[in-house]
């Protein structure tokens, strides 16, 4: 299902023609709800970079939402080491002296990135411990919001789970219309059925053999 087909079906279901701005808002709200209910591998990105000696902070990408994994490996080549996710208090307690260096073992989401001019940005940053004793390559797997079908025209969600996108958007449209309770209930019921299939794939089948702890995981139906 592409954007045009989605708009047509929502309008037909609701028996109403919505202004484009309103329709786009319904779609974006539905996408946000869906993407935060379950996160399949298709909502994951990979990024590489470096972390330098004596610098224990690492800026997150602009579209970063949450971490899937963070690993370091020597610039000259060598084994990957997947860092363990902790909180900032743990990092400070375990490595109280920032001048003590070593190969990083743990990381935490530290807070907003601060530029060299002291400006606090909207992007997050990580802190690692211990403070790096040299330059390391970094590989970050993270979850993000993909481009909306509103601007992309077609998306993985529209191509593979059009039912959850359709009924999610219909629910938003009916709330806007102050629709009849029975129609709202029916749309919500269909949405719940569709999101269950989506979650079964994202948090079930795609993670049945997941090794690392801390990932959302559900029994496969």
C-alpha positions in Angstrom: 0.0 0.0 0.0 1.4 3.4 -1.0 0.5 6.8 0.3 -2.2 7.5 -2.3 -3.8 4.1 -1.7 -3.7 4.7 2.1 -5.4 8.1 1.8 -8.1 6.7 -0.5 -8.9 3.7 1.8 -9.0 5.9 4.9 -11.3 8.4 3.2 -13.6 5.6 2.0 -13.7 3.9 5.3 -14.6 7.1 7.2 -16.8 8.3 4.3 -15.1 11.7 4.6 -12.6 13.7 2.6 -10.0 15.2 4.9 -7.7 18.1 4.2 -4.3 16.9 3.3 -2.6 18.4 6.4 -5.1 16.6 8.6 -4.7 13.3 6.8 -0.9 13.6 7.0 -1.1 14.2 10.7 -3.3 11.1 11.2 -0.8 9.0 9.3 2.3 10.3 11.2 0.5 9.8 14.5 -0.3 6.2 13.5 3.2 5.5 12.4 4.7 6.9 15.7 2.3 4.7 17.7 3.2 1.6 15.6 6.9 2.2 15.7 6.9 2.5 19.5 4.8 -0.6 20.0 7.3 -3.0 18.5 10.6 -2.5 16.7 11.4 -5.0 13.9 14.9 -5.3 12.4 13.7 -3.0 9.6 13.6 -0.1 12.0 17.3 -0.5 12.8 20.3 1.3 11.4 24.0 0.7 11.6 26.7 3.4 12.0 30.4 3.3 12.4 32.8 5.9 13.8 35.7 6.3 16.2 36.2 7.2 19.9 39.6 8.7 20.7 42.0 8.4 23.6 41.0 10.2 26.9 37.6 11.1 25.4 34.9 9.1 27.1 32.0 10.7 25.3 30.4 9.7 22.0 27.7 11.7 20.2 24.6 9.8 19.0 23.3 10.1 15.4 20.7 12.8 14.8 17.9 10.2 14.2 18.8 8.0 17.2 16.0 6.7 19.3 17.4 3.7 21.3 20.4 1.4 21.3 20.3 -2.1 19.9 24.1 -2.7 20.5 27.3 -0.7 20.8 30.7 -2.4 20.1 34.3 -1.2 19.9 37.2 -2.8 18.1 40.9 -1.8 17.5 41.6 0.5 14.6 44.5 -1.7 13.5 42.1 -4.7 13.5 41.0 -7.2 16.1 38.1 -8.6 18.0 34.8 -6.9 18.5 33.9 -6.1 22.1 30.2 -5.5 22.7 29.8 -3.0 25.5 27.4 -3.6 28.4 24.6 -1.1 28.8 24.5 0.5 32.3 23.4 3.9 33.7 25.6 6.9 34.3 25.7 6.3 38.0 27.3 2.9 37.4 29.9 4.4 35.1 30.8 7.0 37.7 31.0 4.5 40.5 32.9 1.8 38.6 35.3 4.3 37.0 35.5 7.2 39.4 38.8 8.5 38.1 38.4 9.8 34.5 42.2 9.8 34.0 42.3 6.0 34.5 42.2 4.5 31.0 41.6 1.2 29.4 39.6 -0.6 26.8 35.9 0.4 27.2 33.6 -2.2 28.7 30.4 -0.4 29.6 28.4 2.5 28.2 25.4 4.6 29.2 23.2 7.2 27.6 24.7 10.4 29.2 22.3 13.1 28.0 22.2 15.9 25.4 25.3 16.5 23.4 27.1 19.8 24.1 29.0 21.5 21.4 32.5 23.1 21.8 30.8 26.4 22.3 28.8 25.1 25.2 25.5 24.9 23.3 23.2 22.1 24.4 21.8 20.3 21.4 18.7 18.1 20.9 20.9 15.0 20.2 22.0 12.5 22.8 25.4 11.4 23.7 27.0 8.2 25.3 29.5 7.9 28.1 31.8 4.9 28.1 33.9 3.4 30.9 36.7 3.2 31.4 38.0 6.2 29.6 39.5 4.9 26.3 43.3 4.3 26.4 43.5 4.8 22.6 41.5 5.3 19.4 38.9 2.6 18.8 36.5 2.0 16.0 32.8 2.1 17.1 29.9 0.3 15.6 26.4 1.3 16.7 23.2 -0.5 15.9 20.2 1.6 16.8 16.5 2.1 16.3 15.2 5.1 14.5 12.0 6.4 12.9 12.1 5.7 9.1 10.9 8.3 6.7 7.1 8.6 6.8 5.0 7.3 4.0 3.7 10.8 3.7 7.0 12.0 2.2 8.5 8.7 0.9 5.4 7.5 -0.9 6.1 3.9 -0.1 7.6 2.3 3.0 8.5 -1.1 4.4 5.5 -0.8 6.8 3.1 0.0 3.9 4.4 -2.8 1.8 4.5 -5.5 4.5 2.0 -4.5 7.2 -0.5 -2.3 5.5 -3.3 -3.5 7.8 -1.7 -2.0 10.9 -1.0 1.2 9.1 -4.5 1.4 7.7 -6.3 0.8 10.9 -3.9 2.9 12.9 -4.7 5.8 10.6 -8.4 5.1 10.6 -8.4 5.2 14.5 -6.7 8.6 14.4 -9.2 9.9 11.8 -12.3 8.7 13.7 -11.1 10.3 16.9 -10.7 13.6 15.0 -14.2 13.2 13.6 -15.6 12.3 17.0 -17.0 9.2 15.3 -19.7 6.9 16.7 -18.5 4.7 19.6 -19.3 1.5 17.7 -17.2 2.5 14.7 -14.3 3.7 16.8 -14.5 0.4 18.7 -14.5 -1.7 15.5 -11.5 0.2 14.1 -9.6 -0.2 17.4 -10.4 -3.9 17.5 -9.0 -4.4 14.0 -6.0 -2.3 14.8 -5.3 -4.4 17.9 -5.5 -7.6 15.8 -3.1 -6.1 13.2 -0.6 -4.8 15.8 -0.5 -8.2 17.4 0.7 -9.8 14.1 3.3 -7.0 13.7 4.5 -7.5 17.3 4.7 -11.2 16.8 7.1 -10.7 14.0 9.2 -7.9 15.6 9.4 -9.1 19.1 8.8 -12.7 18.5 10.1 -14.4 15.3 12.9 -11.9 14.7 14.2 -12.3 18.3 13.5 -15.9 19.0 17.3 -16.7 19.1 18.4 -13.3 20.4 21.6 -13.7 22.5 21.8 -10.4 24.4 19.6 -9.8 27.4 17.5 -6.6 27.7 15.7 -6.9 24.4 11.9 -6.9 24.3 11.0 -10.5 23.5 7.6 -12.2 23.3 6.5 -15.8 22.7 5.9 -16.6 19.1 2.2 -17.1 18.5 
